[in-house]
Amino acid sequence: MKIACVGGGPAGLYFSILAKLSNSQHDVTVLERNAPGVTYGWGVVFWDDLLRDLQRNDPVSAREIDAEACRWDTQEVHLRGETAARIGAYGFSLGRDRLLEILTRRAKGLGVEIRYQYDVQDLSAFADADLIVACDGVNSRLRQKHASHFQPRLEEGKNKYIWLGTNKVFDAFTFAFEETSAGWLWFHAYRFNNETSTCIVECQQATWDALGFDTMGPDETLRKLEGIFKRQLVGHSLFNQLRGLGKAPWLHFKRITNERWYHGKVALMGDAAHTTHFSIGSGTKLAIQDAISLARQLREHAHLPTALQAYDEERRAALVAIQLAARSSSEWFENVPSYIDQSTTPFAHALLNRRGSSVWSYLLLLASQQPSLRGVLRGLHASRRWVRSQQRESENGQARVT
């Protein structure tokens, strides 16, 4: 089978790996518009479920991703400079550039051809391809070219946000909320290596307008935000990867869904097919799970249209619940002023349980403000991580024996 993957992000690279593992005779090419090593975005977050999926499908790249990932075992919520609320919760993070390096090296090692600085305008160059995977991002040209068939729906979020980096290393997954004369701004931040953290700043449109961000250049924007969040950054700097634009890259989140994920021999994948709000940290996981699903359907169905139909049905069904959760999360952040007039601990409970809460979760949050119990919870999380890691290794060992 001759396969072209348009887009060299996690979805396209991981699918190319699985396609080659499925059949080394497949002719697989990844087409990436950027130069080698150029990527936009800082760190990505994920949890045990993604590591499990990676281990089951390609243990080689999974082990490297697992070894490189940063671990955090606490979430902190900072409000108005009050004592932070803390709760035991763990996850993983990794620089997007490092993730792409790992997947690129693995794909090339399996015989995938990767062409850089290849800007795909239409499908004329792929007339001889059996399958074209459109994983060319939020603003997918291939999706737009066949919009009447895919029937994409784009909704724009109300808030403004900007994706930054910082040399402040946040060991805990951190939310911080600061009030200005124009309203509230907040960020969530997490480290993804020993020197750098992702820092996503968000605010309501009215606050953004009143603070004059529309008239600020990139450097002035960073200095302004560093001043607003000086309590959390404690003298550290914020960084913007897109300084060449001449303006700070503030955005409105784009929520994307499609009525159908394939047309002829073209299949949508990753952000080209769907987006979920960044506040639930699922974009990378969902993109890779798309790749896993399509690769599996191609193995199970020799007839390409049948495989693509099965992929379409499976992934759209799998996304219903998480897209609802992401919508609830984004709407919560669009209404932060409605929740914020309370002390840190009850506000933290509202934040951390914004997709649904219970009495016991609030009681646990209250109890975990005690350092002794927090230590116990960290120990439990560490034990759980170890057990799940052993389970993944055991599955891998059984797969090798089989």
C-alpha positions as CSV (number, residue, x, y, z in Angstrom):
1,M,0.0,0.0,0.0
2,K,1.2,3.5,-0.9
3,I,0.4,5.9,2.0
4,A,1.0,9.7,2.3
5,C,0.7,11.4,5.6
6,V,0.2,15.1,5.2
7,G,1.6,16.6,8.5
8,G,4.5,15.5,10.6
9,G,3.1,15.9,14.0
10,P,2.5,13.1,16.5
11,A,-0.5,11.7,14.6
12,G,1.2,11.5,11.2
13,L,4.5,10.2,12.6
14,Y,2.9,7.6,14.9
15,F,0.6,6.3,12.2
16,S,3.5,6.0,9.8
17,I,5.3,3.9,12.5
18,L,2.3,1.6,12.9
19,A,1.8,1.2,9.2
20,K,5.3,0.1,8.7
21,L,5.1,-2.3,11.7
22,S,2.0,-3.8,10.2
23,N,3.6,-4.4,6.9
24,S,7.2,-3.4,6.1
25,Q,6.4,-3.4,2.4
26,H,4.0,-0.4,2.8
27,D,5.4,2.6,1.0
28,V,4.9,5.4,3.6
29,T,5.8,9.0,3.2
30,V,5.3,11.8,5.8
31,L,5.1,15.3,4.3
32,E,5.9,18.2,6.7
33,R,5.6,21.9,5.8
34,N,8.3,23.0,8.4
35,A,12.0,22.5,8.3
36,P,13.6,19.7,10.3
37,G,13.5,20.4,14.1
38,V,11.1,23.3,13.7
39,T,7.9,22.9,15.9
40,Y,5.5,25.2,17.6
41,G,4.3,24.5,21.1
42,W,6.1,23.8,24.3
43,G,5.4,20.7,26.4
44,V,2.5,18.2,26.2
45,V,0.8,16.3,29.1
46,F,-0.5,12.8,29.2
47,W,-1.4,10.1,31.7
48,D,-1.0,6.3,32.2
49,D,-3.6,5.5,29.5
50,L,-1.5,6.9,26.8
51,L,1.7,5.2,28.0
52,R,-0.3,1.9,28.1
53,D,-1.4,2.4,24.5
54,L,2.1,3.3,23.3
55,Q,3.5,0.2,25.0
56,R,1.0,-2.1,23.4
57,N,1.5,-0.7,19.9
58,D,5.2,0.1,19.7
59,P,7.2,-0.8,22.8
60,V,10.4,0.6,21.3
61,S,9.2,4.3,21.1
62,A,7.1,3.8,24.2
63,R,10.1,3.0,26.4
64,E,12.0,6.1,25.2
65,I,9.0,8.3,25.7
66,D,8.4,6.9,29.2
67,A,12.1,7.3,30.1
68,E,12.2,10.9,28.9
69,A,8.9,12.1,30.4
70,C,8.8,14.3,33.5
71,R,6.6,13.2,36.3
72,W,4.5,15.4,38.6
73,D,2.6,14.2,41.6
74,T,0.8,17.3,42.9
75,Q,-1.6,19.9,41.6
76,E,-1.5,23.4,43.1
77,V,-4.0,26.2,42.9
78,H,-2.8,29.7,43.7
79,L,-5.3,32.5,44.2
80,R,-4.6,36.1,45.1
81,G,-1.3,35.2,46.8
82,E,-3.1,33.2,49.5
83,T,-1.6,29.9,50.6
84,A,-1.9,27.5,47.7
85,A,-4.4,24.6,47.8
86,R,-2.7,21.3,47.0
87,I,-4.0,17.9,46.0
88,G,-2.3,14.7,45.1
89,A,-2.6,13.9,41.4
90,Y,0.0,12.7,39.0
91,G,0.7,12.8,35.3
92,F,3.5,13.1,32.8
93,S,4.8,15.8,30.5
94,L,7.3,15.9,27.6
95,G,8.6,18.6,25.3
96,R,6.8,18.5,22.0
97,D,10.1,18.8,20.2
98,R,11.5,15.9,22.1
99,L,8.4,13.8,21.4
100,L,8.7,14.5,17.6
101,E,12.4,13.7,17.7
102,I,11.7,10.2,19.2
103,L,8.9,9.5,16.7
104,T,10.8,10.8,13.8
105,R,13.9,8.6,14.6
106,R,11.7,5.6,15.0
107,A,9.8,6.2,11.8
108,K,13.0,6.7,9.8
109,G,14.5,3.5,11.3
110,L,11.5,1.5,10.0
111,G,11.9,2.9,6.5
112,V,9.4,5.8,6.5
113,E,10.4,8.6,4.1
114,I,10.0,12.1,5.7
115,R,10.0,15.1,3.4
116,Y,10.4,18.5,5.0
117,Q,9.4,22.0,3.8
118,Y,6.8,20.3,1.6
119,D,3.8,22.5,1.5
120,V,0.8,20.5,0.3
121,Q,-1.7,22.7,-1.6
122,D,-3.9,20.0,-3.1
123,L,-4.0,16.3,-3.8
124,S,-2.7,16.3,-7.4
125,A,0.7,15.0,-6.3
126,F,-0.8,12.0,-4.7
127,A,-2.8,10.5,-7.6
128,D,-0.9,7.1,-7.1
129,A,-1.4,7.0,-3.3
130,D,-3.8,4.3,-2.0
131,L,-4.4,6.3,1.2
132,I,-3.9,9.9,2.2
133,V,-3.9,10.7,5.9
134,A,-4.8,14.4,6.4
135,C,-3.1,15.3,9.8
136,D,-2.3,18.8,8.8
137,G,-3.6,20.5,11.9
138,V,-6.4,22.8,13.0
139,N,-6.4,24.8,9.8
140,S,-6.2,21.7,7.6
141,R,-6.1,22.6,3.9
142,L,-7.2,19.1,2.9
143,R,-10.2,19.3,5.2
144,Q,-11.1,22.7,3.7
145,K,-10.7,21.4,0.2
146,H,-13.4,18.7,0.8
147,A,-15.4,20.7,3.3
148,S,-18.7,19.9,1.6
149,H,-18.1,16.3,2.3
150,F,-16.4,16.4,5.8
151,Q,-18.9,19.1,6.9
152,P,-16.6,20.6,9.6
153,R,-18.0,22.7,12.3
154,L,-15.8,25.4,13.9
155,E,-16.8,27.2,17.1
156,E,-14.6,29.9,18.6
157,G,-14.1,30.1,22.3
158,K,-14.8,33.4,24.1
159,N,-11.5,33.7,26.0
160,K,-8.2,34.9,24.8
161,Y,-5.2,32.7,25.5
162,I,-1.5,32.6,24.7
163,W,0.9,29.6,24.8
164,L,4.2,30.5,26.3
165,G,7.2,28.9,27.9
166,T,9.1,29.9,31.1
167,N,12.5,29.1,32.7
168,K,10.6,28.9,36.0
169,V,10.5,25.1,36.7
170,F,7.0,24.2,38.1
171,D,7.4,20.8,39.8
172,A,3.7,20.7,40.5
173,F,1.0,21.1,37.8
174,T,0.1,24.7,38.8
175,F,-2.9,26.9,38.3
176,A,-2.5,30.6,39.3
177,F,-5.1,33.3,39.3
178,E,-4.3,37.0,39.6
179,E,-6.7,40.0,39.7
180,T,-5.9,43.2,37.9
181,S,-7.8,46.5,37.7
182,A,-9.3,45.2,34.4
183,G,-10.2,41.7,35.6
184,W,-8.7,38.3,36.2
185,L,-5.9,36.5,34.3
186,W,-4.8,33.0,35.0
187,F,-2.3,30.4,33.8
188,H,-1.7,26.7,34.1
189,A,1.9,25.6,34.0
190,Y,4.0,22.4,34.2
191,R,7.6,21.5,33.6
192,F,8.5,19.3,30.6
193,N,12.2,19.1,31.2
194,N,14.7,20.2,33.9
195,E,14.9,23.7,32.7
196,T,11.6,24.8,31.1
197,S,7.8,24.8,31.8
198,T,4.8,25.3,29.6
199,C,2.8,28.4,30.7
200,I,-0.6,28.9,29.1
201,V,-2.2,32.3,30.0
202,E,-5.9,32.9,29.6
203,C,-8.4,35.7,30.3
204,Q,-11.7,37.0,29.2
205,Q,-11.9,39.2,26.1
206,A,-13.0,42.2,28.1
207,T,-10.0,42.0,30.4
208,W,-7.7,41.5,27.4
209,D,-9.1,44.6,25.7
210,A,-9.0,46.8,28.9
211,L,-5.3,45.9,29.5
212,G,-4.4,47.0,26.0
213,F,-2.9,43.8,24.8
214,D,-4.1,44.6,21.3
215,T,-1.6,47.4,21.0
216,M,1.4,45.7,22.6
217,G,4.2,44.1,20.8
218,P,5.6,40.6,21.7
219,D,8.2,41.9,24.2
220,E,5.9,44.3,25.9
221,T,3.3,41.6,26.3
222,L,5.7,39.3,28.0
223,R,6.9,42.0,30.4
224,K,3.3,42.8,31.2
225,L,2.4,39.2,32.0
226,E,5.6,38.8,34.0
227,G,4.5,41.7,36.2
228,I,1.0,40.3,36.7
229,F,2.3,36.8,37.6
230,K,5.4,38.0,39.5
231,R,4.4,36.1,42.7
232,Q,4.5,32.8,40.8
233,L,7.4,33.5,38.4
234,V,9.6,35.0,41.2
235,G,11.9,36.8,38.8
236,H,11.9,34.2,36.0
237,S,11.1,35.0,32.4
238,L,8.4,34.1,29.9
239,F,9.2,33.2,26.3
240,N,7.4,33.4,23.0
241,Q,8.4,31.1,20.2
242,L,6.7,33.2,17.5
243,R,8.4,36.6,17.9
244,G,8.9,36.9,14.2
245,L,5.1,37.6,13.8
246,G,5.6,41.1,15.1
247,K,2.8,40.6,17.6
248,A,2.0,38.4,20.5
249,P,0.3,35.1,19.4
250,W,-2.9,35.5,21.4
251,L,-5.7,33.2,20.1
252,H,-9.3,32.2,20.6
253,F,-9.6,28.4,21.0
254,K,-11.1,26.7,17.9
255,R,-13.4,23.8,18.7
256,I,-13.5,21.6,15.6
257,T,-15.8,18.6,14.8
258,N,-16.5,16.9,11.5
259,E,-19.6,15.0,10.4
260,R,-17.5,12.6,8.6
261,W,-13.8,11.7,8.9
262,Y,-13.0,10.2,5.4
263,H,-13.7,10.9,1.8
264,G,-12.6,8.6,-0.9
265,K,-9.0,7.7,0.0
266,V,-8.5,10.7,2.4
267,A,-8.8,10.2,6.1
268,L,-8.8,13.0,8.7
269,M,-6.7,12.6,11.9
270,G,-5.7,14.6,14.9
271,D,-6.5,18.3,15.0
272,A,-7.7,18.2,11.4
273,A,-10.5,15.9,12.6
274,H,-11.2,17.3,16.1
275,T,-10.0,19.5,18.8
276,T,-10.5,19.5,22.6
277,H,-9.9,22.4,24.9
278,F,-6.3,22.6,26.1
279,S,-7.5,22.8,29.7
280,I,-8.0,19.0,29.7
281,G,-4.7,18.1,28.1
282,S,-5.9,15.5,25.7
283,G,-4.9,16.7,22.2
284,T,-1.7,14.5,21.9
285,K,-3.4,11.5,23.4
286,L,-6.3,11.7,21.0
287,A,-4.1,12.2,18.0
288,I,-2.1,9.1,18.8
289,Q,-5.2,7.1,19.5
290,D,-6.6,8.1,16.1
291,A,-3.4,6.7,14.6
292,I,-3.8,3.5,16.5
293,S,-7.4,3.1,15.5
294,L,-6.7,3.6,11.7
295,A,-3.8,1.3,11.7
296,R,-5.8,-1.4,13.4
297,Q,-8.8,-1.0,11.0
298,L,-6.5,-1.3,8.0
299,R,-5.1,-4.6,9.4
300,E,-8.5,-6.0,10.1
301,H,-10.2,-4.9,6.8
302,A,-8.6,-5.6,3.5
303,H,-11.2,-3.4,1.8
304,L,-10.1,0.2,2.2
305,P,-13.6,1.8,2.3
306,T,-14.7,-0.6,4.9
307,A,-11.6,0.1,7.0
308,L,-12.1,3.9,6.7
309,Q,-15.8,3.6,7.6
310,A,-14.9,1.5,10.7
311,Y,-12.3,4.1,11.7
312,D,-14.8,6.9,11.3
313,E,-17.4,5.2,13.4
314,E,-15.0,4.1,16.1
315,R,-13.2,7.4,16.7
316,R,-16.2,9.7,16.4
317,A,-18.0,7.5,19.0
318,A,-14.9,7.5,21.3
319,L,-14.7,11.3,21.2
320,V,-18.3,12.0,22.3
321,A,-17.7,11.9,26.1
322,I,-14.3,13.6,26.1
323,Q,-15.6,16.4,23.8
324,L,-18.4,17.0,26.2
325,A,-16.0,17.1,29.1
326,A,-13.7,19.5,27.2
327,R,-16.7,21.8,26.5
328,S,-17.6,21.8,30.1
329,S,-14.1,22.7,31.1
330,S,-13.7,25.5,28.6
331,E,-17.1,27.0,29.6
332,W,-16.0,26.9,33.2
333,F,-12.9,29.0,32.4
334,E,-15.1,31.4,30.4
335,N,-17.0,32.1,33.6
336,V,-14.1,32.2,36.1
337,P,-15.5,35.4,37.8
338,S,-18.6,33.6,38.7
339,Y,-16.6,31.1,40.8
340,I,-13.7,33.1,42.1
341,D,-15.2,35.0,45.0
342,Q,-14.3,32.5,47.6
343,S,-11.3,31.3,49.5
344,T,-8.6,29.1,47.8
345,T,-9.7,25.6,48.9
346,P,-13.3,25.7,47.9
347,F,-12.3,27.5,44.7
348,A,-9.7,24.8,44.0
349,H,-12.3,22.2,44.5
350,A,-14.6,23.9,41.9
351,L,-11.6,24.1,39.5
352,L,-10.3,20.6,39.8
353,N,-13.8,19.1,39.7
354,R,-15.2,21.4,37.0
355,R,-16.4,18.4,35.0
356,G,-18.5,17.1,37.9
357,S,-17.9,17.0,41.6
358,S,-18.8,15.0,44.7
359,V,-18.9,15.6,48.4
360,W,-16.1,13.0,49.1
361,S,-13.8,14.8,46.6
362,Y,-14.2,18.1,48.5
363,L,-13.5,16.3,51.8
364,L,-10.4,14.7,50.4
365,L,-9.2,18.1,49.1
366,L,-9.7,19.6,52.6
367,A,-7.8,16.8,54.3
368,S,-5.0,16.9,51.8
369,Q,-4.1,20.4,52.8
370,Q,-2.4,18.8,55.8
371,P,1.2,18.1,54.9
372,S,1.2,14.7,56.6
373,L,-1.7,13.4,54.6
374,R,-0.3,15.0,51.4
375,G,2.8,12.9,51.9
376,V,0.7,9.7,52.2
377,L,-1.2,10.6,49.0
378,R,2.1,11.2,47.2
379,G,3.3,7.8,48.3
380,L,0.1,6.2,47.1
381,H,0.5,7.9,43.7
382,A,4.1,6.8,43.5
383,S,3.1,3.2,44.2
384,R,0.3,3.4,41.6
385,R,2.8,4.7,39.0
386,W,5.2,1.9,39.8
387,V,2.5,-0.8,39.6
388,R,1.2,0.5,36.3
389,S,4.7,0.7,34.9
390,Q,5.3,-2.9,35.8
391,Q,2.0,-3.8,34.2
392,R,3.1,-2.1,31.0
393,E,6.4,-3.9,31.1
394,S,4.7,-7.2,31.7
395,E,2.4,-6.7,28.8
396,N,5.4,-5.9,26.6
397,G,7.2,-9.1,27.8
398,Q,4.2,-11.2,27.0
399,A,3.9,-9.7,23.6
400,R,7.6,-10.5,22.8
401,V,7.1,-14.1,23.9
402,T,4.0,-14.4,21.8
